[in-house]
Amino acid sequence: MPDWNEHIRKQLAELKLAPAREEEIVEEMSQHAADRYRELQNGGATEEEARRITLNELTGHELLARELRAVERTNAPELVVLGAANKGQMLAGFVQDLRFGFRTLRKSPGFTSVAILALALGIGANTAIFTVVNSVLLQPLAYSDPDRLLKIFETTSEFNHSSVAYPNYLDWRRESRSFTGMGAYRSDGFNFTGAGDPEQLSGEYVSASLFPVLGATPLLGRNFLPEEDRQGAACSVMLSYAFWQRRFGGDRNILGKSLTLNAASCTVVGVMAGNFRFRDDAQVFIPNEQWNGMELHSRESHPGLRVIGRLRPGITIQAAQAEMSAIANGLAGQYPATNAGHGAAVVRWKDDMVQNIRPTLLLLVGAVGFVLIIACANVANLLLARSAARRREFAIRAALGAARGRVVRQLLTESVLLSLGAAAVGLLIARWGTSLILSAAPGSLPRSAEVGIDSYVLLFTLAVSIVTGILFGLAPAFQGANANPQESLKEGTHGAGGGRHRAEGVFVAVEIGLAVILLAGAGLMMQSVWRLLQVDPGFNTRNLLTMQVALSPKVMASPAGIRLAYWQLLGRVASIPGIQAAAITSMVPLGDGDSEIGFWPGTGPQPPEDRMTSAMFNIVTPDYPGVMQFPLRRGRFFTDRDNLASPPVVVIDDVMAKHLFPGQDPVGRRISVILLGPVQIVGVVGHVKQWGLDTDDTNKIRDQIYFPLQQVPDKFMSAGVTGLTLALRTGPEPLSMVSAARAKVAGPTQDQPIYAVRTMEQIISTSLAERRFTMLLLIIFAATALLLAAVGIYGVMSYAVTRRIRELGIRAALGASSQEIVGLVLREGIRLAAIGMAAGLFAAFALTRFMAGLLYGVGPADPLTLAAVTLLLGGTALLACYIPARRATAVDPIVALRCE
Amino acid sequence: MEDRAIDREWKKGSAELLLLSLLEALPRHGYEISKLIEQRSHGTLRFHAASLYPLLYRLEKRGWIQGRWVEKSGQRRRRYYRLTAQGRKVLAAQRQGWQAFVKAISRITGVEHA
């Protein structure tokens, strides 16, 4: 028996009937066809004849379609009753809901655009924050099997996560069994000369094993060979994709050519792929052992070496940690002088990378979520007001037999349509917002190069908008569905039950409560940043210019040459008009670099590592106090006579003086410093907040030792003392001095570039970047929340006045003064605001605890902030209520009474 | 050729009447209706599915007949059409009109041919 259904369906297709109706016709007619076919066969027709005749009668000359068009087209699709529906009907109903929803929304463009705008703000802000959270916190690192990449640190009594001594790394790698491989790297600067303008490059010293451990293969050439990572090997270099493109125009014949880096000739052996992400600004990679600082092979020195291991499959992090602790213990027993008290800590690499930013991002996720809820509450109120106006429509539909679920579904479809529209606009806002976030968070955001809108973000936005649509649509939908047909039809246009006002009141109170929380968060961050800016860093931050200097490769050959070069450079720079003082320093306060050194009192033999104290160690030239303008408390600072020919001297800060020589004069006393031996203290200066404005007070190492550059022994005066910072005290605006300084530093050979030029004010600003970033976003969110809450309470109060216009008119007619009427209206608004604020303060009290780590100088429950927030919000709410209240007094009693 | 032309003209004017008449006694399904028309007219009148069903739907829409799915054991369900009260009135009126019409026609044609 042939299948007639398809033939019939084809005829019906152009009629676009409701699916359920179409199915019915197909069933009925195909049965007719089957009967006819059987009849023809019984009458002696062949199968083929019977089929042809039946088909012709059924569909010949398009008769069926023509005839049906006249009948069915005018038919409205059958009303679908939820629950009693099959799949086809459900679908038909859904399509109908969509069409109806579109029509309804198009009919009130004002409402639709306001609602979409409010929601788009909320959804857009959420999408922007999620875009960042997704790329930074959620997405795995861009390496193969990234979850097994672990970072391994040394631990000391002072640091949980210290950099690693190179010989320790070599021992770890040899002895551990938990890892399939281990690699080490160390950031450094490279003076690139011999090809156009000299340029200072940031780069990484890496072990030959590092890229294989990461699972990274170069785009061109090969990874480093183990024999290239040996002392005395010829220098080889790998280039980052960006550097290769920028300086060599993507020349594929670059392999085998040589580059002059720090005066050494290095052969290019590979170019990394464009999507390889490792220390985003690294432009060149050089094997570790090419570093000729002799500190590399000393267990005492920790020159910023970081170690990455790839966990062997089947081994847990805990097992790896246990093994590494055992190895570190063994080394401590073997080398007590350097390793006593040193352990090893194993951390998932990604966790290490994002651990600092995680609390900030989670805080922002919470804050931006509140903004969305506020937007939802506002739109829900708009919908409630609309659903009151549409009561007659719902009542008529109910009277005609529409089930309650059916009306709910229709209204929810409308609200989801709204939120989907908002999601489309929100995505645009999110794209713009994401770039805003990235530009507001320079440097302080790890993995920022990876941030972008991907399929996860799109899914998130879709999910948020659907959930949002249902969330803000629920209350109005049930309100509409509960319409009692008789009551509503009788009531006329004034009808609105008490439930609606209760719901509106709750929404407004929730909005105000959430706004309190956001304002409290923003207020606390503002206070923290403001208080930080008041902190005295211990030196004069104004008109202070810093820049890093790369010496000419020609002078690097001998220690004496390096000393002379710095001395001459200082002389040239100090002669620039407008420069009041110039000095060289190895550490910039509040900057990123730090260096510590172990010391012990007296001149006795070196105690084991765990009984030594650490201090920050700063190598400077004599005019350093003149540049920094910090106070000399006792004795003297360095002079030109403190050189290799005179006994080694140090200056310490007052924190160290108090700590080491309480109640005594340290000047003239002796201490011993690792690598240098005994030194004499000649002066005491004020403490400088080296670690940053916020954390310096709580840091474990605060003692500071200054050592004259001219006394640095020859054996360290090579590559170990490059990349020093030139600090200048200027009369005029510091940045106006840069070009003069650049010219003077370049020197006669014109091959000494300056780089990383920053004023101290910029450095401070960078050191506050993360807090400032959090503060900025919280202020934006809080302002949005305040605005939305104000609009929300204004809307509700305006509606309340309209609703009570008869009552107010009667009161006025009976002699109520305008103050009494204003008071009457205000009271209702203030009651809502007060409930919201009380709940909000309570919640803020509970929630701001979570941002305690981001605050400075202010407690999470700071009464001043909370009071200010209450005042601001209360004032706004009062104003938002007062406008409709004023309008109420303008009501003419006669008009009000007549308007029934 | 001539036969088909008559066929079409007849149907156009009288199809509704035919259908309503056939449903007067008891509910029937579409195929049954088409068979009855063919049988009772001794094959002179024939309704194909393509014209029968649209007509049924039109009558149903006007409220003269009502279709309902009926399931009998061991068979596919079928849609049976029955005459509504309104349909019954329409049928009575149409039948009257038709008889008057036929009487008038045969008076004329009978005189001519007599």
Interface residues (C-beta under 8 A of the other chain):
Chain A: E24 I25 E28 M29 Q31 H32 A33 D35 R36 E57 L58 T59 G60 H61 L63 L64 E67 L68 A70 V71 E72 N75
Chain B: G30 Y31 S34 H48 A49 A50 S51 L52 Y53 P54 L55 Y57 R58 K61 R76 R78 R79
